[in-house]
């Protein structure tokens, strides 16, 4: 009998300790926001690749064009176009991430087999300003925000070689993912 009372008293006492944290109130709040829209936009390849993937072919350049740090060459235009956007949307902006983004300087590292030495790829926005792809969001990357007109828009960019020192001959290949942000 004494053991039963002792066990019951211990169980009752420990249950209060186990529940002490639950009775002290919340430690914080999580707010979750979102938006439900009727239709997303369709990405149009504009002849550069498939609907979602783009291929930009830079021209061949001589190593002498990329002889010193900061030299650039081979500016090549490309576009990301969207169509069929919901009428409630007014702008579109691209955010670049992943792939070969160099987090130190915001350019794209060269990941080609037999790669050219001291060469990266730099993206320019529609105003020909260099983009820092290591930025935390599209605005920090200097990615332009483009107005949608009739449910469509075209975002214009350029890619080019960027020398990080005296270049050596070889291949150049870089990849980067893009995410379109609609407002």
MDAnalysis code that builds the backbone (N, CA, C; Angstrom):
import MDAnalysis as mda
import numpy as np

u = mda.Universe.empty(549, n_residues=183, atom_resindex=np.repeat(np.arange(183), 3), trajectory=True)
u.add_TopologyAttr("name", ["N", "CA", "C"] * 183)
u.add_TopologyAttr("resid", np.arange(1, 184))
u.add_TopologyAttr("resname", ["UNK", "UNK", "UNK", "UNK", "UNK", "UNK", "UNK", "UNK", "UNK", "UNK", "UNK", "UNK", "UNK", "UNK", "UNK", "UNK", "UNK", "UNK", "UNK", "UNK", "UNK", "UNK", "UNK", "UNK", "UNK", "UNK", "UNK", "UNK", "UNK", "UNK", "UNK", "UNK", "UNK", "UNK", "UNK", "UNK", "UNK", "UNK", "UNK", "UNK", "UNK", "UNK", "UNK", "UNK", "UNK", "UNK", "UNK", "UNK", "UNK", "UNK", "UNK", "UNK", "UNK", "UNK", "UNK", "UNK", "UNK", "UNK", "UNK", "UNK", "UNK", "UNK", "UNK", "UNK", "UNK", "UNK", "UNK", "UNK", "UNK", "UNK", "UNK", "UNK", "UNK", "UNK", "UNK", "UNK", "UNK", "UNK", "UNK", "UNK", "UNK", "UNK", "UNK", "UNK", "UNK", "UNK", "UNK", "UNK", "UNK", "UNK", "UNK", "UNK", "UNK", "UNK", "UNK", "UNK", "UNK", "UNK", "UNK", "UNK", "UNK", "UNK", "UNK", "UNK", "UNK", "UNK", "UNK", "UNK", "UNK", "UNK", "UNK", "UNK", "UNK", "UNK", "UNK", "UNK", "UNK", "UNK", "UNK", "UNK", "UNK", "UNK", "UNK", "UNK", "UNK", "UNK", "UNK", "UNK", "UNK", "UNK", "UNK", "UNK", "UNK", "UNK", "UNK", "UNK", "UNK", "UNK", "UNK", "UNK", "UNK", "UNK", "UNK", "UNK", "UNK", "UNK", "UNK", "UNK", "UNK", "UNK", "UNK", "UNK", "UNK", "UNK", "UNK", "UNK", "UNK", "UNK", "UNK", "UNK", "UNK", "UNK", "UNK", "UNK", "UNK", "UNK", "UNK", "UNK", "UNK", "UNK", "UNK", "UNK", "UNK", "UNK", "UNK", "UNK", "UNK", "UNK", "UNK", "UNK", "UNK", "UNK", "UNK"])
u.atoms.positions = np.array([
    [0.813, -1.186, 0.000],
    [0.000, 0.000, 0.000],
    [0.856, 1.249, 0.000],
    [1.947, 1.236, 0.849],
    [2.826, 2.387, 0.892],
    [3.470, 2.632, -0.472],
    [3.814, 1.533, -1.173],
    [4.449, 1.679, -2.477],
    [3.485, 2.286, -3.488],
    [2.211, 1.931, -3.436],
    [1.206, 2.466, -4.354],
    [1.023, 3.955, -4.139],
    [0.954, 4.389, -2.869],
    [0.796, 5.814, -2.578],
    [2.037, 6.595, -2.995],
    [3.210, 6.026, -2.755],
    [4.456, 6.685, -3.133],
    [4.550, 6.819, -4.654],
    [4.215, 5.779, -5.402],
    [4.251, 5.815, -6.861],
    [3.248, 6.827, -7.397],
    [2.064, 6.873, -6.821],
    [1.040, 7.825, -7.258],
    [1.478, 9.253, -6.973],
    [2.089, 9.495, -5.824],
    [2.550, 10.837, -5.464],
    [3.669, 11.286, -6.397],
    [4.600, 10.388, -6.716],
    [5.685, 10.730, -7.638],
    [5.151, 11.032, -9.035],
    [4.236, 10.223, -9.527],
    [3.661, 10.433, -10.850],
    [2.937, 11.770, -10.915],
    [2.198, 12.104, -9.873],
    [1.468, 13.365, -9.824],
    [2.435, 14.540, -9.789],
    [3.486, 14.420, -9.007],
    [4.474, 15.493, -8.895],
    [5.251, 15.705, -10.183],
    [5.637, 14.636, -10.853],
    [6.399, 14.752, -12.094],
    [5.554, 15.268, -13.242],
    [4.260, 15.027, -13.243],
    [3.414, 15.526, -14.323],
    [3.363, 17.043, -14.308],
    [3.459, 17.656, -13.152],
    [3.496, 19.119, -13.065],
    [4.783, 19.675, -13.635],
    [5.913, 18.972, -13.420],
    [7.198, 19.403, -13.966],
    [7.189, 19.280, -15.486],
    [6.630, 18.212, -16.004],
    [6.598, 17.992, -17.443],
    [5.745, 19.037, -18.143],
    [4.733, 19.546, -17.484],
    [3.840, 20.524, -18.094],
    [4.239, 21.964, -17.807],
    [5.297, 22.195, -17.062],
    [5.681, 23.549, -16.670],
    [5.947, 24.432, -17.883],
    [6.651, 23.929, -18.904],
    [6.969, 24.732, -20.079],
    [5.731, 25.058, -20.896],
    [4.764, 24.178, -20.938],
    [3.556, 24.413, -21.709],
    [2.729, 25.541, -21.119],
    [2.829, 25.770, -19.847],
    [2.010, 26.775, -19.192],
    [2.664, 28.150, -19.173],
    [3.883, 28.284, -19.672],
    [4.585, 29.563, -19.600],
    [4.242, 30.506, -20.743],
    [3.479, 30.107, -21.724],
    [3.096, 30.969, -22.840],
    [3.963, 30.725, -24.062],
    [3.592, 31.318, -25.201],
    [4.333, 31.085, -26.444],
    [5.676, 31.804, -26.442],
    [6.611, 31.258, -27.215],
    [7.921, 31.870, -27.385],
    [7.977, 32.759, -28.619],
    [7.026, 32.654, -29.499],
    [7.020, 33.467, -30.714],
    [5.827, 33.141, -31.576],
    [5.751, 33.809, -32.715],
    [4.640, 33.645, -33.651],
    [5.191, 33.401, -35.046],
    [4.565, 32.519, -35.785],
    [4.901, 32.282, -37.184],
    [3.743, 32.803, -38.015],
    [4.034, 33.727, -38.921],
    [3.026, 34.258, -39.830],
    [3.326, 33.722, -41.218],
    [2.337, 33.168, -41.869],
    [2.503, 32.586, -43.195],
    [1.641, 33.376, -44.164],
    [2.272, 33.920, -45.208],
    [1.568, 34.707, -46.211],
    [1.646, 34.008, -47.553],
    [0.716, 34.280, -48.421],
    [0.727, 33.719, -49.760],
    [-0.266, 34.440, -50.629],
    [-0.386, 33.999, -51.856],
    [-1.336, 34.590, -52.788],
    [-1.766, 33.492, -53.751],
    [-3.034, 33.375, -53.981],
    [-3.569, 32.416, -54.937],
    [-3.974, 33.207, -56.169],
    [-3.428, 32.829, -57.319],
    [-3.778, 33.527, -58.551],
    [-4.405, 32.538, -59.523],
    [-5.130, 33.068, -60.484],
    [-5.881, 32.225, -61.402],
    [-4.976, 31.495, -62.401],
    [-3.875, 32.126, -62.805],
    [-3.043, 31.539, -63.846],
    [-1.631, 32.089, -63.719],
    [-0.634, 31.258, -63.927],
    [0.736, 31.763, -63.951],
    [1.106, 32.113, -65.383],
    [2.210, 32.772, -65.528],
    [2.690, 33.125, -66.857],
    [3.415, 31.932, -67.474],
    [3.472, 31.917, -68.785],
    [4.224, 30.890, -69.494],
    [5.533, 31.506, -69.959],
    [6.635, 30.827, -69.685],
    [7.944, 31.303, -70.126],
    [8.121, 30.910, -71.584],
    [8.475, 31.883, -72.416],
    [8.648, 31.669, -73.848],
    [10.131, 31.656, -74.175],
    [10.586, 30.629, -74.847],
    [11.996, 30.486, -75.173],
    [12.526, 31.449, -76.209],
    [11.668, 32.090, -76.988],
    [12.099, 33.031, -78.025],
    [13.191, 32.459, -78.922],
    [13.114, 31.174, -79.197],
    [14.073, 30.553, -80.097],
    [15.443, 30.304, -79.488],
    [15.645, 30.598, -78.202],
    [16.952, 30.409, -77.580],
    [17.110, 29.034, -76.956],
    [16.041, 28.306, -76.812],
    [16.107, 26.988, -76.186],
    [14.698, 26.476, -76.027],
    [14.486, 25.613, -75.080],
    [13.139, 25.144, -74.813],
    [12.406, 26.201, -74.009],
    [11.145, 25.968, -73.696],
    [10.326, 26.956, -73.001],
    [10.920, 27.386, -71.669],
    [11.588, 26.492, -70.960],
    [12.118, 26.831, -69.646],
    [13.634, 26.989, -69.618],
    [14.321, 26.491, -70.607],
    [15.783, 26.502, -70.601],
    [16.308, 27.368, -71.731],
    [17.306, 28.150, -71.433],
    [17.910, 29.045, -72.410],
    [19.335, 28.585, -72.680],
    [19.777, 28.772, -73.887],
    [21.169, 28.530, -74.247],
    [21.686, 29.821, -74.865],
    [22.740, 30.364, -74.293],
    [23.360, 31.585, -74.806],
    [24.761, 31.207, -75.267],
    [25.030, 31.382, -76.552],
    [26.337, 31.049, -77.115],
    [27.163, 32.319, -77.261],
    [28.208, 32.431, -76.449],
    [29.113, 33.568, -76.549],
    [30.045, 33.357, -77.740],
    [30.475, 34.446, -78.387],
    [31.396, 34.289, -79.520],
    [32.792, 33.882, -79.036],
    [33.558, 33.278, -79.921],
    [34.957, 32.989, -79.612],
    [35.695, 34.317, -79.486],
    [36.565, 34.424, -78.486],
    [37.392, 35.627, -78.328],
    [38.834, 35.201, -78.094],
    [39.743, 36.091, -78.418],
    [41.168, 35.830, -78.221],
    [41.554, 36.058, -76.769],
    [42.565, 35.342, -76.299],
    [43.051, 35.540, -74.931],
    [43.529, 36.973, -74.723],
    [43.977, 37.633, -75.785],
    [44.437, 39.023, -75.663],
    [43.297, 39.975, -75.315],
    [42.059, 39.590, -75.625],
    [40.907, 40.426, -75.262],
    [40.613, 40.342, -73.769],
    [41.138, 39.309, -73.122],
    [40.924, 39.096, -71.686],
    [42.281, 38.986, -70.994],
    [43.121, 39.988, -71.221],
    [44.506, 39.946, -70.755],
    [44.687, 40.370, -69.306],
    [43.770, 41.192, -68.783],
    [43.929, 41.737, -67.429],
    [42.636, 41.618, -66.638],
    [42.766, 41.594, -65.324],
    [41.593, 41.547, -64.442],
    [40.625, 42.674, -64.787],
    [39.365, 42.317, -64.957],
    [38.330, 43.301, -65.266],
    [38.047, 43.473, -66.739],
    [38.891, 42.900, -67.613],
    [38.618, 42.969, -69.049],
    [37.356, 42.162, -69.354],
    [36.549, 42.672, -70.270],
    [35.334, 41.971, -70.689],
    [35.311, 41.878, -72.208],
    [34.603, 40.887, -72.715],
    [34.490, 40.704, -74.160],
    [33.291, 39.817, -74.455],
    [32.835, 39.888, -75.702],
    [31.816, 38.969, -76.190],
    [30.405, 39.231, -75.714],
    [30.043, 40.494, -75.469],
    [28.676, 40.809, -75.022],
    [27.648, 40.163, -75.952],
    [26.757, 39.365, -75.386],
    [25.749, 38.640, -76.159],
    [24.386, 38.810, -75.494],
    [23.438, 39.353, -76.243],
    [22.089, 39.606, -75.718],
    [21.272, 38.327, -75.653],
    [20.412, 38.254, -74.649],
    [19.402, 37.195, -74.571],
    [18.193, 37.736, -73.829],
    [17.082, 37.049, -73.975],
    [15.829, 37.506, -73.375],
    [15.111, 36.372, -72.668],
    [14.333, 36.757, -71.669],
    [13.372, 35.858, -71.039],
    [12.023, 36.523, -71.248],
    [11.151, 35.873, -71.998],
    [9.833, 36.436, -72.282],
    [8.755, 35.618, -71.599],
    [7.718, 36.302, -71.140],
    [6.570, 35.634, -70.534],
    [5.308, 36.083, -71.249],
    [4.368, 35.163, -71.378],
    [3.075, 35.456, -71.990],
    [1.984, 34.786, -71.166],
    [0.749, 35.155, -71.433],
    [-0.391, 34.512, -70.787],
    [-0.509, 34.787, -69.312],
    [0.003, 35.920, -68.845],
    [-0.047, 36.245, -67.418],
    [-1.440, 36.704, -67.011],
    [-1.814, 36.386, -65.792],
    [-3.093, 36.801, -65.228],
    [-3.166, 38.326, -65.188],
    [-4.337, 38.871, -65.462],
    [-4.530, 40.325, -65.502],
    [-4.273, 40.998, -64.155],
    [-4.330, 40.246, -63.060],
    [-4.090, 40.836, -61.737],
    [-2.602, 41.113, -61.487],
    [-1.730, 40.581, -62.338],
    [-0.289, 40.789, -62.184],
    [0.142, 42.018, -62.974],
    [1.085, 42.788, -62.424],
    [1.503, 44.015, -63.111],
    [2.981, 44.039, -63.502],
    [3.840, 43.295, -62.784],
    [5.272, 43.311, -63.106],
    [5.881, 41.917, -62.980],
    [7.044, 41.761, -63.593],
    [7.815, 40.525, -63.492],
    [9.285, 40.899, -63.314],
    [9.985, 40.081, -62.555],
    [11.401, 40.295, -62.277],
    [12.048, 38.925, -62.135],
    [13.286, 38.789, -62.568],
    [13.984, 37.503, -62.472],
    [14.963, 37.513, -61.307],
    [15.011, 36.388, -60.607],
    [15.993, 36.161, -59.543],
    [16.868, 34.996, -59.988],
    [18.179, 35.177, -59.944],
    [19.129, 34.169, -60.387],
    [19.778, 33.498, -59.181],
    [19.956, 32.171, -59.257],
    [20.520, 31.438, -58.115],
    [21.136, 30.125, -58.579],
    [21.822, 29.470, -57.641],
    [22.336, 28.122, -57.886],
    [23.357, 28.075, -59.001],
    [23.428, 26.942, -59.622],
    [24.353, 26.774, -60.733],
    [25.764, 27.159, -60.351],
    [26.365, 28.010, -61.149],
    [27.764, 28.384, -60.977],
    [27.953, 29.773, -60.371],
    [26.956, 30.287, -59.648],
    [27.077, 31.621, -59.055],
    [28.228, 31.639, -58.046],
    [29.140, 32.580, -58.219],
    [30.252, 32.772, -57.288],
    [29.764, 33.705, -56.188],
    [29.672, 33.211, -54.969],
    [29.114, 33.997, -53.867],
    [30.020, 35.151, -53.457],
    [31.266, 35.142, -53.879],
    [32.189, 36.212, -53.524],
    [32.089, 37.444, -54.404],
    [31.796, 37.241, -55.703],
    [31.769, 38.391, -56.612],
    [30.499, 38.498, -57.441],
    [29.599, 37.529, -57.359],
    [28.322, 37.608, -58.062],
    [28.376, 37.277, -59.537],
    [29.530, 36.860, -60.036],
    [29.616, 36.424, -61.424],
    [29.469, 34.902, -61.462],
    [29.503, 34.332, -62.670],
    [29.358, 32.888, -62.839],
    [30.723, 32.255, -63.065],
    [31.042, 31.242, -62.272],
    [32.299, 30.522, -62.439],
    [32.251, 29.670, -63.702],
    [33.412, 29.419, -64.256],
    [33.554, 28.594, -65.444],
    [33.660, 27.134, -65.011],
    [32.679, 26.325, -65.388],
    [32.661, 24.916, -64.983],
    [32.917, 23.964, -66.151],
    [33.445, 24.488, -67.262],
    [33.685, 23.660, -68.446],
    [34.826, 22.675, -68.217],
    [34.751, 21.546, -68.891],
    [35.875, 20.618, -68.951],
    [36.909, 21.246, -69.880],
    [38.163, 21.259, -69.491],
    [39.189, 21.929, -70.290],
    [38.977, 23.432, -70.284],
    [38.647, 23.964, -69.116],
    [38.217, 25.360, -68.970],
    [39.317, 26.367, -69.264],
    [38.910, 27.487, -69.847],
    [39.796, 28.637, -70.005],
    [40.167, 29.127, -68.609],
    [41.402, 29.538, -68.438],
    [41.852, 30.002, -67.130],
    [41.531, 31.463, -66.897],
    [41.192, 31.801, -65.658],
    [40.917, 33.175, -65.235],
    [39.768, 33.827, -66.002],
    [38.743, 33.041, -66.305],
    [37.587, 33.573, -67.031],
    [36.310, 33.187, -66.300],
    [35.464, 34.180, -66.072],
    [34.121, 33.968, -65.545],
    [33.130, 34.535, -66.554],
    [31.838, 34.344, -66.284],
    [30.787, 34.937, -67.099],
    [30.072, 35.965, -66.240],
    [29.845, 37.133, -66.829],
    [29.148, 38.209, -66.128],
    [27.830, 38.472, -66.842],
    [26.752, 38.642, -66.061],
    [25.463, 39.027, -66.627],
    [25.251, 40.517, -66.442],
    [24.610, 41.124, -67.439],
    [24.242, 42.537, -67.402],
    [22.728, 42.634, -67.481],
    [22.148, 43.607, -66.783],
    [20.699, 43.792, -66.853],
    [20.326, 44.580, -68.113],
    [19.049, 44.885, -68.274],
    [18.554, 45.578, -69.459],
    [19.109, 46.974, -69.646],
    [19.702, 47.543, -68.606],
    [20.342, 48.864, -68.696],
    [21.853, 48.735, -68.874],
    [22.321, 47.540, -69.185],
    [23.747, 47.234, -69.371],
    [24.580, 47.420, -68.109],
    [23.956, 47.314, -66.946],
    [24.682, 47.375, -65.678],
    [25.024, 45.963, -65.224],
    [26.272, 45.742, -64.749],
    [26.641, 44.416, -64.245],
    [25.742, 43.992, -63.085],
    [25.395, 42.720, -63.069],
    [24.539, 42.170, -62.019],
    [25.386, 41.406, -61.007],
    [25.026, 41.521, -59.737],
    [25.667, 40.761, -58.661],
    [24.738, 39.607, -58.308],
    [24.963, 38.453, -58.909],
    [24.062, 37.317, -58.729],
    [24.145, 36.695, -57.346],
    [25.065, 37.172, -56.505],
    [25.126, 36.686, -55.127],
    [24.162, 37.454, -54.228],
    [23.471, 38.447, -54.778],
    [22.505, 39.228, -53.999],
    [21.396, 38.357, -53.449],
    [20.872, 38.742, -52.291],
    [19.871, 37.942, -51.576],
    [18.508, 37.934, -52.250],
    [18.228, 38.926, -53.085],
    [16.949, 38.965, -53.794],
    [17.159, 39.628, -55.151],
    [16.105, 39.655, -55.967],
    [16.223, 40.174, -57.330],
    [16.672, 41.631, -57.347],
    [16.165, 42.442, -56.436],
    [16.561, 43.854, -56.395],
    [18.037, 43.995, -56.044],
    [18.518, 43.211, -55.085],
    [19.933, 43.258, -54.695],
    [20.839, 42.788, -55.832],
    [20.293, 42.035, -56.766],
    [21.065, 41.565, -57.918],
    [21.068, 42.576, -59.063],
    [20.336, 43.682, -58.918],
    [20.152, 44.683, -59.982],
    [19.370, 44.108, -61.155],
    [18.457, 43.197, -60.859],
    [17.585, 42.633, -61.884],
    [16.426, 43.596, -62.096],
    [16.196, 43.972, -63.341],
    [15.160, 44.959, -63.610],
    [13.768, 44.385, -63.393],
    [12.865, 45.264, -62.979],
    [11.457, 44.900, -62.840],
    [10.761, 45.441, -64.084],
    [10.071, 44.577, -64.825],
    [9.475, 44.945, -66.101],
    [7.958, 44.890, -65.989],
    [7.303, 45.914, -66.527],
    [5.841, 45.973, -66.504],
    [5.259, 44.958, -67.485],
    [4.188, 44.304, -67.053],
    [3.444, 43.405, -67.933],
    [2.457, 44.243, -68.733],
    [2.366, 43.978, -70.012],
    [1.427, 44.680, -70.882],
    [0.660, 43.630, -71.674],
    [-0.654, 43.601, -71.506],
    [-1.446, 42.582, -72.181],
    [-1.073, 41.182, -71.737],
    [-0.619, 41.052, -70.495],
    [-0.247, 39.749, -69.952],
    [1.092, 39.226, -70.434],
    [1.938, 40.117, -70.987],
    [3.229, 39.682, -71.514],
    [4.324, 40.690, -71.161],
    [5.559, 40.211, -71.145],
    [6.719, 41.076, -70.911],
    [7.973, 40.372, -71.408],
    [8.993, 41.173, -71.694],
    [10.289, 40.650, -72.099],
    [11.363, 41.254, -71.210],
    [12.139, 40.393, -70.579],
    [13.262, 40.822, -69.749],
    [14.531, 40.637, -70.575],
    [15.293, 41.707, -70.737],
    [16.488, 41.681, -71.583],
    [17.753, 41.655, -70.734],
    [18.711, 40.839, -71.166],
    [19.976, 40.685, -70.460],
    [21.100, 40.532, -71.471],
    [22.322, 40.599, -70.971],
    [23.507, 40.260, -71.759],
    [24.396, 39.367, -70.903],
    [25.120, 38.492, -71.575],
    [26.157, 37.681, -70.933],
    [27.465, 38.023, -71.628],
    [28.570, 37.993, -70.875],
    [29.874, 38.271, -71.470],
    [30.974, 37.611, -70.657],
    [32.131, 37.461, -71.297],
    [33.312, 36.965, -70.605],
    [33.830, 38.056, -69.668],
    [34.392, 37.627, -68.532],
    [34.998, 38.552, -67.575],
    [36.321, 37.944, -67.122],
    [37.410, 38.701, -67.282],
    [38.732, 38.202, -66.900],
    [38.999, 38.447, -65.424],
    [39.446, 37.407, -64.731],
    [39.855, 37.542, -63.327],
    [41.379, 37.607, -63.221],
    [42.035, 37.676, -64.359],
    [43.485, 37.731, -64.488],
    [43.796, 37.493, -65.955],
    [45.056, 37.311, -66.305],
    [45.414, 37.011, -67.693],
    [44.807, 35.658, -68.071],
    [43.970, 35.662, -69.097],
    [43.254, 34.433, -69.460],
    [44.156, 33.466, -70.213],
    [43.779, 32.196, -70.137],
    [44.421, 31.168, -70.954],
    [43.330, 30.484, -71.762],
    [43.708, 29.929, -72.902],
    [42.742, 29.346, -73.827],
    [42.026, 28.141, -73.222],
    [40.779, 27.970, -73.601],
    [39.987, 26.829, -73.160],
    [38.508, 27.104, -73.319],
    [37.712, 26.161, -72.897],
    [36.257, 26.259, -73.022],
    [35.664, 27.073, -71.873],
    [34.477, 27.608, -72.121],
    [33.740, 28.337, -71.086],
    [32.316, 27.806, -71.060],
    [31.879, 27.442, -69.872],
    [30.495, 26.997, -69.675],
    [30.085, 27.383, -68.262],
    [28.934, 28.006, -68.153],
    [28.372, 28.357, -66.849],
    [26.876, 28.120, -66.892],
    [26.319, 27.768, -65.754],
    [24.869, 27.620, -65.657],
    [24.363, 28.422, -64.471],
    [23.121, 28.850, -64.577],
    [22.463, 29.568, -63.487],
    [20.965, 29.318, -63.616],
    [20.299, 29.161, -62.498],
    [18.846, 28.991, -62.488],
    [18.191, 30.358, -62.401],
    [16.991, 30.483, -62.958],
    [16.246, 31.721, -62.782],
    [14.844, 31.410, -62.286],
    [14.358, 32.285, -61.433],
    [13.002, 32.203, -60.901],
    [12.324, 33.525, -61.198],
    [11.147, 33.472, -61.789],
    [10.424, 34.700, -62.101],
    [9.520, 35.071, -60.939],
    [9.571, 36.345, -60.580],
    [8.797, 36.873, -59.458],
    [7.763, 37.831, -60.029],
    [6.515, 37.537, -59.768],
    [5.413, 38.344, -60.302],
    [4.769, 39.163, -59.197],
    [4.364, 40.364, -59.546],
    [3.610, 41.206, -58.602],
    [2.437, 41.823, -59.321],
])
